[in-house]
Amino acid sequence: MKKKKKSFSVKPVILLTASALLLLGSTVGSARAALTYYSENYGIEMSTSNIGVSLVENGNIISSRDYDKDGEWNETTGNLLEGLKKEKLVLGKKYEEKLSVTNSGTIDSYVRVILNKSWSKGEGADAVKDTKLSPELIDLNLTGNGWVVDNKTSNSKERTILYYTSILPAGESTTEFADALSIDPALGKKVTEYVTEDKNGYKTITTVYDYDGYSLQIEAEVDAVQTHNAVDAIKSAWGVDVDVAANGDISLR
């Protein structure tokens, strides 16, 4: 028998993080998005009134962090992959996962996204990151539409850093940086067979999928930088060198 188991001044820079947990072999669950921010001094005091960014999934704002005129942070948090919660994961099937960024503040900004993919074993507080399964098996399809990947600092297996090449005006949204999620069917070929023999000489072969008890995690960090003195501001905030065209578009050096 077979048993199948199944985130100018650069003050502040905004960072929001949304994590999603996809449980294999079961229904789909998701983790509450956690938002943080960090500030950097650029040497010149400038207004930070109403800078803000929001992460949008399939047309819905999942997480946002906005700096208001009173110097307070307004936050909303939600769950990614809610639309898949009632579905059972099918290897190789493409699930709609349209991700973009909205400038929810009142000043124009440049934005970037840092994507991290990984596997974990166990559930809840007992879940532990595991490197046995390759993050490459998690396919979050990147559109390349208006976004550029920083190949110097990205790791295609686990970490990808994308920059939106245009200025993102207040109140507007980027093009989608991702549009679909799927799991490589090759995952289903990773199995281990156990053979046992009873006292009568009958053998039992148990086939266990190697992903049994695993979850996949996708983390999207979105942060924004004001457009004033863009070359120096981006260098200070993100540590990268860029060129800025006459229309404000940026390109990595």
N, C-alpha and C positions, 0 to 999 in steps of 0.2 A: 504494500500500500504506500501511497505517497501523501505526505502531509505538507501543504503549502502554507508558509507563514509570510504570513505576510507581516538722512543732518547745513565820502572820503573823509574822512576818517576811515579807519577801518574800525569804527567804533559805533556800533558793534558789527561783527560778522555774525550772521544768523546760521545756526546749524539745527536741523531737525532730523530726527532719525525714526524710521518706521521699520519694524521688524515683522516678518511673516513666517509662521511656522506651518509647514505642510506635512501632515501625518500620513505616512505611506501605509497602504494596505487597510486603511480605515477611512472615516470621514475626514474632511479637511478642517483644521483648526487654525487660528491665527493669534498672534501675541499682540497685546496692546502696544501701540506706538509710544516710544519714549522720546521726549524732546529735551535737548540741552542747547546751550549757546556758549560762545566764548567771545571775549573782546580782546582787541589788540590796539595799542597806542601807535599811531602813525606819526605823531609829532605835531599835528595840526588839529585843532579842535573844530569840528564841523557839526552841523545839526544832524541828528539821527532820527528826526521826526518821522514816524510812521514807516519804517522799513519793515518788510515782512515777506515771508515766503510760505507757500502751501504745497504739499505733495498731493497730486490728483491721481486717482486710480479709476479707470473706466468712467470718467466724467464726474466722479464724486471726490470731494476734498476729504482726505483721510487724516491728515495732520497739518497743523499750521502753527506758526509762531509770529506774532506781529507786535512791533514796538509802537505804542501809542504816544500821543502828545503829552500825556501826564507822566511819561517815563515808566510805564508799566508794561509788562508782557502779557498779551492776550493769547492764550493757547487753546487749541482743540486737539484732541487725540482720538484715534479710532483704530480699527483693525483692518489689515490688508487681507485679501483673499476671502472676504466674506461671501462673495458670489459663489465660491467653490465649496462652501461649508457643508452643503448637503450632498455633494457629489463624491463618488468613490474614484480615487485616482486611477487612471488608465495610462500605462506606460506608452509613450509615443504620441498620445493625444495632445493637440494644441488647445490650451485654454486661453481665453482672452485676458490679457493683462496689459492694458494700455496705461502707461505711466507718463506723467508730464509734471511740470512745475508752473504754478501761478504766482505772479508778483502780487501779493495781497496787501502790500504797503502802498504808499503814495509817492514814492520816489523811484526813478528808474534804477535798475540793478543789472549786474552780471551774475549768473548762477552756475553752479556746478553740481554734479551728483556723484557720489561715491557708492558703488554697488559692491556688496560682499555676499558671496554664496558659500554655504558650508553645510555639512551634515552633523547631526547630533544623535546620540544614542540615549534612550531613556525618555522619561516624560517629566514635565514640570520642573521642579527644583532639582530633580535628580538627573536632568539631561546634561550630557557632557559632550563637548565638541569632539568629533571623531574624524580622523583623516584616512580611514580605511577605504572609504568611497570617495572617488574624485568629484570635486565640485563641477567639473566639466560635464558631468552627467545631468546637471541642472541647466537647462537651456532657457535663458531669458533672452528672447530675441530682441536685439538692438536695431533700431531703424536706421541710424546714421543720418536722419533727416534734420539738419541744422545743428547737430551735435558732433563733437570731435572727441575721440578717445586719446588720452594721454598715454601713449605707448611706453614712455620712459618709466612711468611709475605704476602702471597697471600690471596685474598678473592675470592673464586670461583664464586661469583655472579658478581663481577665487575672488580677486579684487579688480574692479574696473573703475577708472575715473573718467568722467565725461564732462566736457565744458560746452555750454550753449554758446555758440559763436556770436550771436547777436545781442544787443542790448535788449533786456526785457522790460518794456515800459510798464509803469504802474497800472495795475488792474488787468493786464493781459497775461496770456499763457504761452508757454513754449510749445513747440511741436512735441509729439510723443517721442520719448527716448527708448521706449520699449513697447511692444504690442502683443506679445504672446509668451506663454510659459509652457514648457513641456519637459518631460523626463525621458532621457535617452532609453530606448527599448533595450539597449545592451545591459541595462541594470538587471533585467529579468533573466539574463544568462549567468549572472553571478550567483551560483548555488553551491551548496555543500551537501554531499550525500553521506549519510550515516547508515552502516549496515549492522544489524544485530541478529543474533541467532538464538532461538529458544532451545530448550532441552530436547526437543524432538527433531532438531536439525532444520527447522523452518527459518528462513531468513526474511527479515523485514528491512526494506530500504526506505529511509526517511529523507526526503529532499527538503532542505531548508534554504529559503532565499537569504542571501547575505544581507539584504536590506531589512530583514525582519527586525522590528523594534526601532528603526531609524526614522528621523524626521529631517526634512530639508529646511534650511533657513535662508531667506533672502533679506538683506538689510539695505535700505536706501537712505543715505545721508544727503541732505540738501542744504547748501549754504549760499548766501548772497553777499555781494560786495557792491557798494555804491560806485557809480560810474565816474565820479570826479577824479581826475589824475589817475586814470585807470591802470597804466603800466605799473606805477609804484604801489598803488593800492592792492592790485592783484598779487604783486610780488610779496608784499608784506603779509597779506592774508593767506594766500595759498602756496607761496614759495615757488611759483613758476614764472618764467619770463614769457611775455606775450608782445606781439606787435598789434597796434590798433590802427585800423584803416580809417579813412576820412569819414565813412558812414558809421563808425563806432564798432564795427565787427572786429573780433579778436582772432588771432591765430597763434598757435604755440610755436615757440622758436625751437 
